[in-house]
Amino acid sequence: MTTSPEALDHTHPLYADLMRVESTLIGLAPWSLSADTPSTTPAATPIERLTALSVAAADLSERTARWVRVARDAGATWQEVGDALGVTRQAAQQRFR
């Protein structure tokens, strides 16, 4: 079962994490690079976008690992973790053990 931002109550512990990641990714969306789209902020260069994406990916990876630990501490099986991440039980176990 995957958790989307829309499915979470605003008080849910994951809500702030998901909103932060979503906000970062929206800022990196290809349509925000268009010169035809009005913007209140100057367009970032491709290198600035790449740097921001790298930072967001590292942050998301750290947050994923943290939530895997929380899920496992709460009794989730490796199969459940793998299902939530869209990978096999073995892949989840190898990545996060």
Secondary structure, 3 states (H helix, E strand, C coil): CCCCHHHCCCCCHHHHHHHHHHHHHHHCCHHHHCCCCCCCCCCCCHHHHHHHHHHHHHHHHHHHHHHHHHHHHCCCCHHHHHHHHCCCHHHHHHHHC
